[in-house]
Structures are given as C-alpha cells and as structure tokens.
Amino acid sequence: MTGRSHRFGLSPRFEKISEVQHKGIRAGRISREVLPYLLSLPALLVCIGILIPFGTAIWYSLQRYRLSQPWNRGMNWGENYLNFLSEPDFWNTLQVSLVYAGLTVVLELLLGLGIALLLRRRTRLNNFISVILLMPLMTAPVLAALMFKLMTNPNFGILSYFMQLAGFEDFRWGSDPSTALFTVILVDIWVYTPFMMILLLAGLRSLPPQPFEAAALDGVPRWQQFWRITLPMLMPYVLTASLFRLLDSIQQFDIIYALTQGGPGDTLMVFQVEAYLNFFQSTNIGRSAALLIILWAITFVLSNMFVKNWLRLRERARGEI
Amino acid sequence: MQHQSVLENWLRGIALALIVLFFMFPIFWILLMSLQTNETILRSPPSMVFSPTLSNYQAIFAGRLDSNAASLDIRFLGNLWNSIILSVGSVGVALLFGVPAAYAFARYKFRGSEDIAFTLLSFRFAPPLLVLLPLTSYFQTLGIADTYFGLIWVYQLICLPLILWIVRGYFEDIPADVEHAYRIAGHGWFATFRNIALPLARPGIAAAGLLAFIFAWNNFIFALVLASADKQPVTVGALAFVTASGIQYGQIAAAVVLSIAPTLALALYAQRYLVEGLSLGAVKG
C-alpha cells in the first residue's frame, strides 16, 4: 500500500513513485469493497459473542428448567409465558415496573424542565450550577443508593432525623412497604434528574431567538410564551430525553437491589430484580429467562420509538455545525 | 425579558438554592461522615461540629481495621484496583475496536452498515440480565469466569455503542473533501485515517473515551453477576463492604467517597463534552 509513500514525494525517482501510487490507488479501489467490513469486523465479533447468549436466553425461556430439579428439565415451549397470565406475582412485577418507570420519568421531566428553564440564560452562575448538578448523574446509581441508605438509617440517618423534626416519628423509608417506593424514586430522581436537565437545557439554548423576540415585542405574557412557543419547539427534546429515561427506568436494577432487594415483601419486585432473584435464589432459570424476554419485548418497542426521535434530533444537531 | 421584578429574582434565587441544596447535600453529608468516628456519627441529634479524622481512610488504605474488640480485614483497595483495570481495559478495547468501525460507518456506506450500527446501539437498550444470566454458564465452560478478560469483553456492551456513535458523529463532521485531497496527493487510506481523520476527531474520541470510562466504572450489574470475589469493582465491593464491616459507618462512607471521587473528577474535567455524549450526539452542548 502507499501508506508511507508521501515521505518520498519529492524524490528524484518521481516516475517510479507515481507508478507505485497508481497501483496503490487501484489496490485501494479493490479494498474499498472489503475495507469497511475489515474495519468494523472486530466490533462485529464482539457483537456476535453477545448475540449467542441472547439466543440461549430465548431457549431457556421455553424450558422447564430449575437448577434444583435437574432431572425435570425439558422443553415446555410457551408454558412459562402462559403461566404468567394466571400468576399474581407476574402482574405485580409488571405493575411495579410500569409505576416505577412512569413516576420517575414524569417527575424527573417536570423537575428537569423546571431547572432548565431557571438556568436558561447563559450567566456565569447558571453555567456553574449546571456543571455541579452533573455530579449526581456521574455517581454510580448503586453508590447513590448506598449513600441514601446511610442517610435514612433509623439510628443516625440525617434524613430520618429531618423526618422526626417534621413530626414523622417513625418514618422507615425503604424498610416500610408504604414508603419503599417513595424512597427508591427519591434516589432515582436524585441521580437522573440532571440528565433530563442538561438535555433540555441544551435544547432550550439551541432554540432560535426570533420567535421569542417577536413575542416579547408583541407583549405576549410569559406563561403564554412558554405554552405556545417554548414547549412546542422543545417537544422533540422532551420526547427523546423521556424515551431514553423510560428505557433505562423500566430496567432499573441497581438502586432497587442496593436499597431493598425488591422488598419489603414484593413491593419493589421490578423485572430485573425479580429475574435476578429467580435465577440465583429460587434457581428457576426458565421463569427468569421468560421474564427477561418480556422485558426485552417492552424495551424493543420503546427503543424503536426512541431511535426514530433520536435520529431526527441527531440529524438536526449535526446540521447546525 | 428585562422586566423582572425584584420579587421574581428573589424567588428564582431561592429555587436555585433549594435545587443546589437537594442535589449537593448527599455528597456533602457522606463526605462529612467519612471524616468522623463512629461515636460522632451516632450522636443524636446529628451535628456538623466534630474534629475531623482521617482514620477511616487510613483503615481502608492499610487494609485492616483494628478496634478494641477485633481486627477486620478490608479488601476495598483491591476493589478500587479492579475498577481501574476493568474501566481502563474496557475503554482501551472499545477504542481499539470502536474507532475504526466508527470511521467505516461514517465514511463508507456499505451494505448492511446501518443495520450493524443499529444492532450495536440496540445493545445499549436491551436488559443486561438477558445476556448476563446465560453468560454465567458460558464463562464457566470457556474458563474465563475468573478473569478480567471476560468482564472486559462484556463491558463492551456499555462502552462500544457509546464510542461507536459519538466518534462516528465526529468523523462525519470532518468534511470528506479534506480527506479526498489528501488521498489524491497519493496517500493510502491508512495514512489518511491516521494523519487526517484521527487528529481531527481527537476531541470526540477523548470525550467518548472519558464517558465510556465513567459508565464502565459506575456499572454494577455486570460485575455483580459475573465477577468472582477477587475481581469485583468498587460498586460491588462497596455493597459487600456494608455487610462485612458491620457497623463501621464511617468507613462505609469513606469507601463511597473513594468510589465516586474518580468519576466526579473526570465528569467535571470533561463537562464540555458530557451533554453530547450522554445523548449519543443528539444534542449539542
């Protein structure tokens, strides 16, 4: 190849070199067909290595497969899935996952949008605040859960103390079924609201100023500007950020596992926690895999919606350079 | 927008102060806890007045905690070391594989290129346990259950899509004409890639690498399922530490501080790129 030929670019053997170059270009044309595949091959191999376990999971999900009963293993086709229909545990899992994902995304969207609107103007203070608000987002969710576990400890936790001051003598946070959901959602909000905030802030700041100037000239009240101009123009960003969060949130594992392991009871048995415990504790491999396939089906639909929005937005961001 | 009343400015200031308080308080409080002995932590009511001590950090770095009751081995430093190896290794591999692929996807529209790129992206959104649970038995069979290699490979699920899609955007931003001109001057594709494309995309590569590092570091579930005890990163180690250390709350706090410090520092350092990276290039910061 002609990789190093430029070093000889001014050499007296110019004609010979140019012949080499000519060959090189021809060789380049041949490899043009193969080159992109060669370049992406290693990434592809990694991919394939990951697709195999995915196939295995589908296969497991069609089996009667408990580690405690190896003699009983065999294909039962759709039975694991059919069982779900009549199984309260499954409906509980579905419900808890949807409620968790729905609540976190809506609350984080409202809070994130509010903060983004407050920080909209590019002042030094606003930029500083938006930078330090990144810190929760960069904290590992499982460590964030641990931090809140320390802060909600009944003996010395500062949050438990605040609750006492507020008149809730025995507020048990994650260990009480009635407040467990609130506690994990609080941690989720702490970690992920900054994500919504920075995406919406970037969106807000990239909106063209003309409509707002015109509205200000016409004396349009500001709340009306928000509903009629800001929000509609921001909608693609809101949609992309929300779908992104929804995809993550419906699969939440770290925060819930670290705080309560799905408990107390089955109050927080979301899909991945339930599947994890099914696999490692009750060793019901078939059921665990079937649960994950259902979760995968949900995320597949969501991710297609997300990708469509994301591509449109990405195109726009790329075009703005 | 100029006619803001004094009242409005006050309300805005109070709202911002509350927001900063809510998001910064946990980090601040855990930092304070890590500088206290168990006695001062357990005081009631909690107070911010105490004489700070580094004994918790000393115990972690010394690897053992001696109290009057017993002495306790602390393996947390090993967890930190594992986190560094796993994150650096994963990002290295992801860059090695991802950057050429990103270049191929940006420059050559070949058959199936979009399909492959989207398949890689879809890994980002699939439930991780779906892949991890079957992998436990494969790892046993392949004999890589106890190795960094196996974990680094699986970490590509996080790192590779991120690097591929962010770096691809940066390559697409380089005008193709620049590369064409260099090619016409007689240089091969590799020289063009190395001398033109790579340097121009360097900020993107650096940003994607840093972000991938942060996500690899913060990952919990992969290592929880697949890592043997001596290969566990801080995320898994910190959780195990809670049960192991019993009631040594100051040390748990110190372990948390040590675990989150690297990613927070990196995030603040690279904040310019974070917005674009987090949205996989959909939003410009």
Interface residues (C-beta under 8 A of the other chain):
Chain A: M1 T2 G3 R4 S5 H6 G9 I17 S18 Q21 G24 G28 S31 R32 E33 L35 P36 Y37 L39 S40 P42 A43 L44 V46 C47 G49 I50 I52 P53 F54 T56 A57 Y60 G114 I115 L118 L119 I129 V131 I132 L133 L134 M135 P136 L137 M138 T139 A140 P141 V142 L143 A144 L146 M147 F148 K149 L150 M151 N153 N155 F156 I158 Y161 W190 T193 P194 F195 I198 L199 A202 G203 S206 F212 A216 R222 Y237 T240 A241 F244 L247 Q251 F253 D254 Y257 A258 F271 Q272 A275 Y276 F279 I285 S288 A289 L292 I293 L295 W296 T299 F300 L302 S303 F306 V307 W310 L313 R314 A317 R318 E320 I321
Chain B: M1 R12 A15 L16 I19 V20 F22 F23 M24 P26 I27 W29 I30 M33 I41 L42 R43 S44 P45 P46 L96 F97 G98 P100 A101 Y103 A104 F105 R107 Y108 F110 S113 I116 F118 T119 L120 L121 S122 F123 F125 A126 P127 P128 L129 L130 V131 L132 L133 P134 L135 Y138 W153 V154 Q156 L157 L160 L164 G169 E172 D173 R183 A185 G186 H187 G188 W189 F190 A191 I214 W217 N218 N219 F220 I221 L224 V225 V234 T235 A238 L239 V242 Y249 I252 A253 V256 S259 I260 T263 L264 L266 A267 L268 Q271 L274 V275 E276 L278 S279 L280 G281 A282 V283 K284 G285
